[in-house]
Amino acid sequence: MALTAKGRATRQRIIEGASAHMRTDAPGTVTLDDIRASTGTSKGQLFHYFPGGKEEILLAVARHEAERVIADQRPHIDALNSWTAWTRWRDAVVARYRAHGAHCPLGNLMNQVGSTPGAAEVTGSLLDRWQLLIRQGVTTMQSEGLIDSGLDADRAAAAFIAGIQGGVQMLRSTGDSTYLEVVLDILIDHLRGRSVQER
Amino acid sequence: MALTAKGRATRQRIIEGASAHMRTDAPGTVTLDDIRASTGTSKGQLFHYFPGGKEEILLAVARHEAERVIADQRPHIDALNSWTAWTRWRDAVVARYRAHGAHCPLGNLMNQVGSTPGAAEVTGSLLDRWQLLIRQGVTTMQSEGLIDSGLDADRAAAAFIAGIQGGVQMLRSTGDSTYLEVVLDILIDHLRGRSVQER
């Protein structure tokens, strides 16, 4: 559907309103009426911009939240070119998930969307982009001679994705950010080629 | 409720039957009728052994599955006293979750039990025991002089828990066990005090 600039703005306003609503109400399930009320739109408008109804809106909100996952790690994740940048990025990731605690906005949305192909596409493409940005950080550091060129950047980036996913899961279920912190610290030490003896 | 030996056996038979049923049907939701049919028991018997009904049965099955999570890592996880033992344990963890693929029996159960205190207790105590066993492995290796005594065993064990949780989550959502494998390998390298340069 080709939208005018005004139409795109309205559509975006609905997405952001629904996102804000879901961030307050988490982890409850959201209804179309909730979205209408919180965005000040009519049912007709909602279906005009989202012909697929609730599932289409939730997916658009999920895409919006996925963008925010990366945005919350900026500017550090875009320029992992010094150990200071890696530390700041690590701190930004921990701070982000600490602030959300048990209520991960994207996780909550995904629970509501369920295991549809659209939902898998949103999380899959988020994780791919995330892993690519970390991988780019590793290869940048390698080209500057700050990380050993023999280190496998693909494996390292995959390990960070696993560590972050698991650390966040533990934070969500226990309220404790230690898991996320220690796995990030150990993986960064691995990049530094630093074992405990060298500290 | 004090059960006779025969009563305990019947109760255990119901748990194992329900567990087997849920392993075939995953990730569908299970009903009391499914459990009756698959365990060959009457409604009266089910409520005799599980007065709390479906939720109590599902929790008992979840406890049974949690036991299996640890059992599937035996004997290695009980005696992480050499690098060979760590490698075999790592292989057992990867093999277990590869075999389950997207259908993690405990994860499926937890989705059905929901976020009740009982469910949180089952996963919490599983993760605590798991972390403790890994921690014991680290301190055993330290007492044998195989891991640097300056390494923090608590942090290392917490990082393994995070890495395994995230690696399994990635395996469940992508079907790819690489995430789990690389995070385990890097964490074991960390224990060895081995950086890429030393390979």
Interface residues (C-beta under 8 A of the other chain):
Chain A: A120 T123 G124 L127 D148 G150 L151 R155 A156 A158 A159 I161 A162 G163 I164 Q165 G166 G167 V168 Q169 M170 S173 T174 T178 Y179 L180 V182 V183 D185 I186 L187 D189 H190 R192 G193 R194 S195 V196 Q197 R199
Chain B: A120 T123 G124 L127 D148 G150 L151 R155 A156 A158 A159 I161 A162 G163 I164 Q165 G166 G167 V168 Q169 M170 S173 T174 T178 Y179 L180 V182 V183 D185 I186 L187 D189 H190 R192 G193 R194 S195 V196 Q197 R199
